[in-house]
Structures are given as C-alpha cells and as structure tokens.
Amino acid sequence: MASKFPCRVDAHCHCLSLSVLLPRLVACLALLPLLSHAASVVTHLPGFHGPLPFYLETGYVGVEEATGTELFYYFVESERSPATDAVLLWLSGGPRCSVLCGLTLEIGPVANVLFVDSPVGAGFSYARDPKGYDVGDISSSMQMVTFLRKGYLVGNPVTGDKIDKNSRIPTSHSFGIISDQLYEAVMKNCEGDYLSLKNKLCADVVQTITGLMSEVSESNVLETLCHSDTLRRKSLLEERNGLGGPPHEPPPECHEYFYGRYLIYFWANDNATRAALGIKEGTLTEWIRCKEDPSRIPYTYDLPSSIQCHFNVTTSGYRALVYRGDHDLVVPFSGTRAWIRSFNFAIVDDWRAWHLHGQAAG
C-alpha cells in the first residue's frame, strides 16, 4: 500500500515539539524526499481487540546514507478530513526519549500527527554504523531535511537554559509556592541569575527555594507528587543511563505517573508488538523509553539557545503560533513570554481568552 507520509505539498504542515528536553532547533516542515522510505499500515496491535479505529502507518526514513541512519515514525491520520487538516510533527525530548510514549500516553486525537523517533538512537531509530549515533542539536535537526511552509507551531518549547531555567523561580512565586519575602530576597541577592549562584546569600536563598519547589510536581504543579523518592530517583537514573532489563514496578501511590511507562517497556519489547509495528529485525535488541547517557550514545548540545532561530524565521515573513501550558515548572510560561517579548514586536491585538466549546481554555 502506498504510504500517506510525507504529507503532500499542498497540505498545511506544522511542527509540534513537546517535552522537556527536545532538540532545540524546531521548524515548520514538510519532509523532502529522503534516501529511503519503508512503510507499513498497522491495522491490529497486541492488547487491542479488533481492528484499530484509526489509520496508523509506521516506517523508516533514511536520513544519512554514509552511516545507514534511519528514523522510525508513527503516522496517525485525522478522523475528520485528513486531506485538509493540519499535519503536526511530534518530537520528544531526552534528547533520546521515544515518541511511543507521546503516542500512547500523552496526546489525544489531534489532526494528522506524525511522531518521529529523533535523534537517531531514540526509540526504534537506528544507525548501521555506530558513528551515526554521534549527533547534536544542529545535525539531528538537519537530518530532518526540512523546509518551512506557511507557518510553524511550537508547544512547550525549550529555547535555552538562560531563560527557561531562570524563569522557574518567578513562576514558582506566581503560583504561591514561595513567599514574597523569599522572592524579594532572591531577586536582591541573585539579580535575576539563579544558576550561577555568585555569592553565598544567593546560594542560600536558592537552596531554600529549591527545597520548597521539590515538594510539588514540576511538570504539573496541580498533580499529586509521587512521594516514593527513592524509587523515583532510582528508576529515572536507570532509565537515563540506558541500563538493560525491565524497570522496577512502581508502588500504588506512584501508579498514575509511572505505571504506563512501566508497562510500555514490556509491550514495546514483545515480539508480537514489534512484528505488528514493522520493526526491522536485528536493528535494536531492547526498546528503552529514554537513552540519555552521553557515555553510551553521544549527543552534542551545540545550540545553546534557539531564540535567534525563532526571531530569524518570524522576521522572514513566516507566521508562528506559540503555545504552552501554565502549570509547568520545567519550562515555565514566564520564560516563553520573556523571549517572545525580547523580539520587540508590535502588539496588534488585545490580550484575550482563547475559547473552546464556549469556555475560556487559556
């Protein structure tokens, strides 16, 4: 069956990049013809009874012939009007976390969505030559071989530590997590730089604030915090180091956050699942949700900030939509507002609510 990916030239292609640590060069895109493209339509999956109620295509796209690098993707078609609905690209962070979690645990049915395991080494993406795994922000972005369309969209965008991480304390204050007194003290002694800790007074107050922030869920301050800290740290450490073997089963109080991630390890490594998804035999011995240990698979953070990239694209005439959550301390909304304001663009419309089904949704 002919592949429905890449999207046609006349389709509206946007890119959707969500997550905490995703490759920082994000652009709107429609994929150009690449070196190779092997695709299969998935109609049944282990654990789901009957045919899938949506169109799912999986496959590999060759992006570098010299190293035999192939990126694995999942494409879910819109159930409304696939030919005219937007195509959204989903990239996970890490920098090597699989998009399978985004597909199965995070996002709902939104238009046509293309999930890509990028950079190489994430999920089921692979390189025949080990040298192919040595990539960075810029090279992994170039491997997407993209060109800009009518506009682009970034969700929860990571743009650089200087703004993103420094905005965590002001956002914590706006949530009421830290007091006015502590906020005034950190502003006075750190002068807006909460990373360098240039003096003892600054370091002391940041330490106090960090302790208060650790008592809430940083990805969503309204969620229940998993109090099994020992398990949480051990589980994340093993995952980030890319250690083999199944993860530890989370205790009941941590099920809401961890249990789906625990179960997906076994599902993704099941031979029946791999066969259904069209995974090439011999390319990957074990699927791991995130592979973040640079000593095992190198990754170069060679783009400290993507803010200038966003500025260059928007001032070149491309329309952009930036959206983000407002309960996130990992990449706080105040940081996103700050880098947008730094462009000094003229305000042409009043601040207003965004409505969904007659209700203010943001």
Secondary structure by P-SEA (a helix, b strand, c coil): cccccccccccbbbbbbbcccccccccccccccccbbbbbbbcccccccccccbbbbbbbbbcccccbbbbbbbbbbbcccccccbbbbbbbcccccccccccccccccccbbbbbccccccccccccccccccccaaaaaaaaccccccccccccccccccccccaaaaaaaaaccccaaaaaaaaaaccccccccccaaaaaaaaaaaaaaaaccccccccccccaaaaaaaaaaaaaacccccccccccccccccaaaaaaaaaaacaaaaaaacccccccccccccccccccbbbbcccccaaaaaaaaaaabbbbbbbbbcccccccaaaaaaaaaaacccccccbbbbbccccccc
